[in-house]
Amino acid sequence: MIVRQPTRAGVRDAAAKIAQILPPSPLFVREIAGVPVAFKAESLQPMGAFKLRGAWHRLTALDLASRKRGVVAFSSGNHAQGVAWAAKRLGLPAVIVMPADAPRVKREATLALGAEVVAYDRATESRERIAAELAEARGAVLVPSFDDPWVIEGQGGAAVEAAKQMVEAGLPEPSHAVVPCGGGGLAAGTALALPEARITVVEPEGWDDMRRSLEAGWIEPVGENPPPTACDALQTPRVSPLTFEVLANRDARGVAVSEAEVRAAQRWAAEVLHLVVEPGGAVALAAVLAGKVAPEAGMLVILSGGNTDAESFGRALTGEPARVEEPA
């Protein structure tokens, strides 16, 4: 069977779809070490993250019969909300498989968008198996969070918008994109959207399997007993061949950031950009602020999400360690 591959043309189509229903998310320009850097605030999307892009591109590609049967997805929160948001706008039923310990704010927002939520135990159950069984039983379409060509193309729309906004702001076209990475959908979409730019993916320490995979030349899963992290949106145990191949073909590199560096980035975003950015959405900024990625002309940093509860965000602002669960 021939598997559809994500393409740059698909990214352009996805960006055009989103442009018909939403204005571009804001782009902020601030200096770091005397260098103007562009920050794409996907945290200001209607459901608080870039994930609605891939969900919209995927769900609008379904035929009428598939739309009636609905969709099933699995996610700790942002993809869940993206799929729920798109499904509600299109009038589709949506079922989301979410970990029982997912952030309350993300679970409640998913429910508020009209989706059905099925909880599972990270330690003892497989979200992929549960979602696949639900999709088969209901005749629904399974919508993965990153291992899907339409989803990857949709996420790349953020970079299409940012490139235009940077030129309009008098900046060079993007020559280096720094992108948060869980499964790699946003990073792969960005790589397709910006074929001339260097791509750096950023992950939390201990969950930097894309970095290690790119360095090794093959997919390396997260190791046993990974450390706890506040970056719930980036806790992906293994990246997909689709995202890995796009990034490997572009010679992307990866870096990892600490929990303290993430909290510092959240504070900087609040103080300088006046934005609420969740831990996983702040990792790319954290890498730049920590000096792990040097600022340069033409740099684009994506702030991928802002869905965090008040208590966790307050702890980040005061510099206190985040309260995180031990990973499964």
ZAMARGU-4260 file (C-alpha; in steps of 0.2 Angstrom, whole numbers, plus 5000, padded with zeros to 4 digits):
<rodrens>
0) 5000/5000/5000 | 5007/5017/4995 | 5007/5029/5010 | 5003/5047/5007 | 5018/5058/5010
5) 5016/5076/5017 | 5022/5089/5004 | 5025/5108/5003 | 5011/5110/4992 | 5000/5102/5005
10) 5006/5114/5018 | 5002/5129/5006 | 4984/5121/5004 | 4982/5119/5023 | 4988/5137/5026
15) 4975/5143/5014 | 4961/5133/5022 | 4965/5141/5039 | 4966/5158/5032 | 4948/5157/5026
20) 4942/5155/5044 | 4955/5163/5055 | 4966/5178/5055 | 4985/5174/5057 | 4991/5172/5075
25) 5002/5187/5080 | 5020/5188/5077 | 5031/5198/5090 | 5048/5204/5087 | 5060/5207/5102
30) 5079/5208/5104 | 5089/5195/5112 | 5108/5199/5114 | 5105/5213/5102 | 5097/5203/5088
35) 5079/5205/5083 | 5070/5188/5084 | 5053/5184/5078 | 5041/5175/5090 | 5025/5166/5082
40) 5012/5166/5096 | 5002/5150/5092 | 4998/5151/5110 | 4985/5164/5105 | 4975/5152/5094
45) 4956/5151/5098 | 4960/5134/5108 | 4977/5140/5114 | 4989/5130/5103 | 4994/5127/5085
50) 4985/5110/5085 | 4969/5116/5077 | 4979/5118/5061 | 4982/5100/5058 | 4965/5095/5064
55) 4956/5107/5052 | 4966/5101/5037 | 4963/5083/5042 | 4945/5084/5046 | 4941/5095/5031
60) 4949/5082/5020 | 4936/5068/5025 | 4922/5063/5014 | 4904/5066/5019 | 4901/5048/5024
65) 4917/5048/5036 | 4911/5065/5043 | 4895/5057/5049 | 4904/5043/5058 | 4916/5055/5066
70) 4933/5055/5072 | 4944/5048/5087 | 4960/5055/5093 | 4972/5052/5108 | 4981/5067/5116
75) 4985/5074/5133 | 4977/5090/5129 | 4982/5101/5114 | 4978/5089/5100 | 4963/5084/5109
80) 4957/5102/5109 | 4962/5105/5091 | 4952/5090/5085 | 4937/5095/5096 | 4937/5113/5090
85) 4938/5107/5072 | 4925/5094/5074 | 4913/5106/5083 | 4915/5119/5069 | 4911/5105/5056
90) 4897/5097/5065 | 4906/5080/5068 | 4906/5069/5083 | 4923/5067/5091 | 4930/5055/5104
95) 4946/5059/5113 | 4957/5047/5123 | 4965/5057/5136 | 4977/5051/5151 | 4968/5052/5168
100) 4981/5063/5174 | 4980/5076/5160 | 4980/5094/5165 | 4963/5098/5171 | 4962/5114/5161
105) 4965/5104/5145 | 4952/5091/5149 | 4939/5103/5154 | 4942/5113/5138 | 4940/5098/5127
110) 4924/5093/5135 | 4918/5111/5133 | 4921/5110/5115 | 4908/5096/5114 | 4920/5081/5113
115) 4917/5064/5122 | 4933/5061/5133 | 4938/5043/5137 | 4951/5042/5151 | 4965/5029/5152
120) 4979/5025/5164 | 4996/5030/5157 | 5005/5016/5167 | 4994/5001/5162 | 4985/5005/5146
125) 4989/5010/5128 | 4981/5025/5121 | 4984/5019/5104 | 4976/5003/5106 | 4961/5011/5115
130) 4959/5024/5101 | 4960/5011/5087 | 4947/5000/5095 | 4935/5014/5098 | 4938/5020/5080
135) 4935/5002/5073 | 4919/5000/5084 | 4912/5016/5078 | 4918/5016/5060 | 4926/5033/5064
140) 4942/5040/5057 | 4957/5039/5068 | 4967/5056/5069 | 4984/5054/5076 | 4993/5069/5084
145) 5008/5069/5072 | 5009/5053/5063 | 4998/5059/5048 | 5002/5068/5032 | 4987/5080/5033
150) 4991/5084/5051 | 5009/5088/5047 | 5004/5099/5033 | 4992/5108/5043 | 5005/5112/5057
155) 5016/5119/5044 | 5004/5133/5041 | 5011/5142/5056 | 5027/5144/5047 | 5019/5150/5031
160) 5010/5164/5040 | 5026/5168/5050 | 5037/5170/5034 | 5025/5183/5027 | 5023/5192/5044
165) 5042/5193/5046 | 5044/5201/5028 | 5030/5213/5032 | 5039/5218/5048 | 5055/5222/5039
170) 5064/5207/5044 | 5073/5194/5033 | 5064/5179/5028 | 5066/5165/5040 | 5083/5157/5039
175) 5082/5147/5055 | 5067/5140/5064 | 5067/5135/5082 | 5052/5123/5085 | 5045/5114/5100
180) 5045/5095/5097 | 5035/5081/5104 | 5031/5069/5090 | 5038/5081/5077 | 5022/5086/5068
185) 5025/5105/5070 | 5044/5104/5066 | 5041/5093/5051 | 5027/5105/5044 | 5039/5120/5047
190) 5053/5111/5038 | 5041/5108/5023 | 5035/5126/5024 | 5053/5134/5024 | 5063/5124/5013
195) 5078/5136/5014 | 5078/5138/5033 | 5088/5128/5045 | 5078/5118/5058 | 5081/5116/5076
200) 5069/5105/5086 | 5069/5107/5105 | 5063/5095/5118 | 5064/5093/5137 | 5078/5084/5144
205) 5076/5065/5145 | 5062/5066/5132 | 5074/5072/5118 | 5071/5056/5107 | 5070/5066/5091
210) 5087/5074/5095 | 5095/5057/5098 | 5086/5050/5082 | 5093/5064/5071 | 5110/5062/5078
215) 5109/5043/5076 | 5101/5042/5059 | 5087/5031/5064 | 5073/5032/5076 | 5078/5031/5094
220) 5063/5029/5107 | 5063/5038/5124 | 5074/5028/5136 | 5067/5018/5151 | 5062/5028/5166
225) 5062/5046/5158 | 5062/5060/5171 | 5046/5069/5176 | 5043/5085/5166 | 5030/5099/5166
230) 5030/5098/5147 | 5015/5086/5146 | 5012/5091/5128 | 5030/5084/5123 | 5029/5067/5132
235) 5030/5057/5116 | 5039/5040/5119 | 5043/5038/5100 | 5043/5049/5085 | 5035/5043/5069
240) 5044/5038/5052 | 5034/5052/5044 | 5041/5066/5055 | 5058/5059/5057 | 5061/5057/5038
245) 5056/5075/5034 | 5067/5082/5047 | 5082/5070/5044 | 5081/5074/5025 | 5083/5093/5030
250) 5098/5089/5041 | 5088/5096/5056 | 5097/5096/5073 | 5090/5095/5091 | 5093/5102/5108
255) 5086/5098/5125 | 5082/5110/5139 | 5080/5108/5157 | 5064/5111/5168 | 5072/5127/5176
260) 5076/5134/5158 | 5058/5131/5153 | 5052/5140/5168 | 5064/5154/5165 | 5057/5155/5147
265) 5039/5156/5153 | 5043/5170/5164 | 5052/5180/5150 | 5037/5177/5139 | 5026/5184/5152
270) 5037/5199/5156 | 5043/5204/5139 | 5029/5198/5127 | 5015/5198/5140 | 5010/5180/5135
275) 5005/5165/5144 | 5015/5151/5137 | 5013/5133/5143 | 5029/5123/5147 | 5029/5113/5131
280) 5026/5128/5121 | 5041/5138/5129 | 5055/5125/5125 | 5061/5134/5109 | 5062/5150/5118
285) 5071/5142/5132 | 5084/5135/5121 | 5087/5153/5114 | 5087/5161/5131 | 5099/5148/5138
290) 5111/5150/5124 | 5109/5133/5117 | 5103/5141/5101 | 5112/5157/5097 | 5100/5171/5091
295) 5103/5177/5073 | 5095/5188/5059 | 5081/5179/5052 | 5077/5168/5067 | 5059/5162/5070
300) 5054/5155/5087 | 5038/5146/5088 | 5028/5148/5105 | 5017/5133/5102 | 5004/5133/5116
305) 4997/5142/5131 | 4986/5130/5139 | 4992/5129/5157 | 4982/5130/5174 | 4984/5146/5185
310) 4993/5136/5199 | 5006/5129/5187 | 5009/5146/5178 | 5010/5155/5195 | 5024/5143/5201
315) 5033/5146/5185 | 5032/5165/5187 | 5039/5164/5205 | 5053/5152/5200 | 5046/5137/5210
320) 5049/5120/5203 | 5033/5113/5194 | 5023/5099/5201 | 5024/5085/5189 | 5019/5067/5189
325) 5031/5053/5187 | 5030/5047/5169 | 5023/5030/5164
</rodrens>
